[in-house]
Amino acid sequence: MSSFKINPIGRLSSLPALDKLSETKKAGGESFGTMLKSFVKDVNDLQMESSDIEKKFMAGEITDVHQVMLASEEASVAFELLMEIRNKLLDSYREIIRTPV
């Protein structure tokens, strides 16, 4: 299970990779690639956790449908955020390629 804590806003605000972004700006720490890889891992962990909770619900181990829906929605929103980041990176790359030398 994940060690994220649920807050009123949800777990996305406490993804370790997002926390590292502000730390990286301050300390000049890890590379962008390392941070992005960490974020992808965090999103994957949320998806796996959601899948596990859904399987437990179908097996009757979990009876709280709210917990299942919350985990599923958090994984979905995290994935959508990851796709938007990917889209922005691709747009930036295309813009750099179009820039005349």
N, C-alpha and C positions, 0 to 999 in steps of 0.2 A: 504494500500500500504506500501511497505517497505521503510525504511529511508536510504537505501544504496545509495551512490553516484556513478555514472558511471565514471570510469576513463579510460585512454587509455588501460590499461591492462584488465579491466573488474571488476566486483563487487566481484569476488571471493577473491581478495587480500584484500578486506575490510570487509570480514565477521567478525562479532564481536567475534566469538569463536576463529578464527585464531589469532586475535589481542590479545586475552586473553592468548594465549599460551606463547608469549614472556613475557607478564607481570607476568605470573605465575612463570616462570623460575627466574625472577628477585626478586619477592617479596615472593615467596613460598606461594602464595595465595591459590586459590580454588583447589579442588582435580581434578584429571584427569577425574574421572567419571562425575563430574559436568561440566567440560569443554566439554567432549564428548557429553553429553546430550544437552548442549547449541548448539554445532555444528550441531547435528541432527535436532534440532528445526530450526536453520537457513536454513538448506537445505530444510526442509519441507516448510518453509515460501517462499523460492524461487520457489519451485514447485507449491505451491498454487497461487502465484502471476502470474506465467507463465500460469497456467490454466485459471485464471481470464482474463488475457490479450487475450488469445486465444478465450475465449467465447465472449469478447467484439468485437474482430475482426470479428468473425462469425456473430455477431448481427449487424455489420456495424457501431459500435460506434468508432472504431479505423480504420483508413484507411492506416496507415503506416505499411507496411508489415515488414519493418526493425525492428521496435520496437517489433513485435511479434516474429520474428526469434531470435533476441538478447535475449529476456527473456527466450525463449525455450532453446536456447543453453547454457545460463548461468545455468539454472536449471539442464540441462543434465550433464554439466561438474562438477557441485557441487555434484551431485549424484554419478558420477563416482569416484570423489575424496573420498567421504564417503565410497564407496565400497572398494576402495584400502586401506583405513585406516583399515576397518574391516578385510580385508584379511591379512594385516600385523599383526594385533592384534591376529588373529587366528593362524597364523604361529608362532608367538612368544609364544603363550600359548602352542602349540603342542611341541615346542622345549623345553620349561620348563618342560613339563610332561615327555619328553624322557630323561631328564638329570638325571643320577643316583644320589642317595642320599649319 
